[in-house]
Amino acid sequence: MSNHNSLVVADAMVVRLDYTLTLTDGDVYDSSADSGPLEILQGQGQIIAGLEEALYGMAVGEEKDVVVTPDYAYGEYDPDAVQLLPKDVFPPDMELEPGMAIDLYDEEADEEVEAYVAEIQRDGVLIDFNHPLAGETLTFHVKIVGLRPATPEEIDHGHVHGSEHYH
């Protein structure tokens, strides 16, 4: 029986973390204080690459600041990924607001893509396919609050199934 105090973040571990995401201008963009700790299956790319990479080797109770540049976060901002769509492609009862996320169907790729309403103009709706954090350098303050080995089923499915027992 291994000493559970020696557990550190590694692939196939379920990691429970508290985090605060701050943007370059100092604004807090997101924090687990609102929603409770985030649970991820390490090594599955469920969080941005730069953050996942920084968690390896951390133990429960450990905390650190991680700065993630756009290339390891949501990519650079692509000015070409903006499109003006006629208003009649949206349901008439849909209340469009700048900043809201909408799912659009990409016929070429045959998949849903998430886009954001950039601006509502007289002759249409300007839609931005960039992630809202594209081009941003992100600073995360993370603290590991729980660690456990993933179950075989979780590894098989590639995600966390439930709040099992934590050390």
C-alpha positions in Angstrom: 0.0 0.0 0.0 1.7 3.2 -1.1 1.7 6.3 1.1 -1.1 8.5 -0.4 0.9 11.6 0.6 3.4 10.7 -2.1 0.8 11.1 -4.9 1.6 13.6 -7.5 -0.1 14.7 -10.7 0.6 12.3 -13.5 -1.2 10.9 -16.5 -4.2 8.8 -15.6 -4.7 10.7 -12.3 -7.9 12.5 -11.5 -6.9 15.9 -10.4 -9.1 18.2 -8.4 -8.0 21.8 -8.6 -8.9 25.2 -7.5 -8.0 27.9 -9.9 -8.2 31.6 -10.7 -7.7 32.8 -14.2 -6.5 36.4 -14.6 -6.0 38.3 -17.8 -3.1 40.6 -18.6 -5.1 43.6 -17.6 -5.5 42.1 -14.1 -9.2 41.2 -14.5 -10.3 37.9 -13.0 -11.9 36.1 -15.9 -12.9 32.9 -14.2 -12.4 31.2 -10.9 -13.4 27.9 -9.2 -14.5 30.0 -6.2 -17.9 30.3 -8.1 -18.3 26.7 -9.3 -16.2 24.6 -7.0 -13.0 22.7 -7.8 -12.4 21.6 -11.4 -12.0 17.8 -11.9 -9.9 16.6 -14.8 -8.3 13.4 -16.0 -4.7 14.4 -16.5 -3.1 13.7 -19.9 -6.4 13.9 -21.8 -6.2 17.5 -23.0 -9.3 18.5 -21.1 -7.7 21.8 -20.2 -5.4 24.0 -22.3 -2.0 22.5 -23.0 0.1 25.1 -21.1 -1.9 24.6 -17.9 -2.0 20.8 -18.1 1.7 20.6 -18.6 2.4 22.8 -15.5 0.4 20.5 -13.2 2.7 17.4 -13.6 4.5 16.6 -10.4 2.4 18.8 -8.1 1.1 17.3 -4.9 -2.1 17.9 -2.9 -2.0 21.3 -1.1 0.6 22.6 -3.5 -0.1 25.8 -5.4 1.6 27.8 -8.1 1.1 30.5 -10.7 1.2 29.5 -14.3 1.5 31.9 -17.2 0.2 30.5 -20.5 1.0 32.3 -23.8 -1.6 32.2 -26.6 0.2 29.4 -28.5 -0.4 27.1 -25.5 -3.9 28.5 -24.7 -6.5 29.5 -27.3 -4.2 30.5 -30.1 -3.6 33.9 -31.7 -6.6 36.0 -32.7 -7.4 35.4 -36.4 -9.0 38.6 -37.9 -10.3 36.5 -40.8 -12.4 34.3 -38.5 -15.2 36.9 -38.4 -18.2 36.7 -40.6 -21.3 38.9 -41.2 -24.4 36.7 -41.3 -27.8 37.9 -42.3 -30.3 38.2 -39.4 -32.7 35.7 -41.0 -30.4 32.8 -40.4 -31.2 33.1 -36.7 -34.6 32.2 -35.2 -36.7 35.3 -34.9 -37.3 34.8 -31.2 -33.6 34.5 -30.5 -32.3 37.4 -28.4 -28.9 38.1 -29.8 -26.5 40.0 -27.5 -22.8 40.9 -28.1 -20.6 38.3 -26.4 -23.1 35.5 -26.3 -22.0 32.1 -27.5 -23.9 30.3 -30.3 -23.5 27.0 -31.9 -23.4 27.1 -35.7 -23.3 24.2 -38.0 -20.3 24.1 -40.3 -21.5 22.2 -43.4 -18.0 21.8 -44.9 -16.6 20.2 -41.7 -20.0 18.6 -40.9 -19.8 19.6 -37.2 -21.0 22.2 -34.8 -18.7 25.1 -34.1 -18.9 27.5 -31.2 -18.9 31.1 -32.3 -19.6 34.4 -30.5 -21.8 37.4 -31.4 -19.3 40.3 -31.9 -21.7 43.0 -33.0 -25.3 43.4 -34.1 -25.4 45.6 -37.2 -28.3 47.0 -39.1 -27.9 44.5 -42.0 -26.7 41.5 -40.1 -24.9 39.9 -37.2 -21.1 40.0 -37.0 -20.0 36.5 -35.8 -16.6 35.8 -34.4 -15.2 32.3 -34.6 -12.2 33.1 -32.4 -12.4 31.9 -28.8 -13.0 35.0 -26.5 -9.5 34.4 -25.0 -7.7 34.0 -28.4 -4.6 36.1 -28.4 -4.6 36.5 -24.6 -1.8 35.5 -22.2 -3.5 33.8 -19.3 -2.3 33.7 -15.7 -3.6 30.8 -13.6 -3.2 30.5 -9.9 -3.8 26.8 -9.2 -4.0 24.7 -6.1 -4.3 20.9 -6.1 -7.0 20.0 -3.7 -7.5 16.3 -4.5 -5.7 13.5 -6.3 -6.6 9.9 -7.0 -5.8 7.3 -9.6 -8.4 7.2 -12.3 -10.5 4.1 -12.5 -10.0 1.8 -15.6 -13.4 2.9 -16.8 -12.5 6.6 -16.6 -9.3 5.9 -18.5 -11.2 4.0 -21.1 -13.7 6.8 -21.5 -11.2 9.6 -21.2 -13.0 11.6 -18.6 -13.9 11.7 -14.9 -17.1 9.9 -13.9 -17.9 11.0 -10.4 -16.5 12.2 -7.2 -15.0 9.0 -6.0 -12.9 8.9 -2.8 -10.0 11.4 -2.7 -6.9 11.3 -0.7 
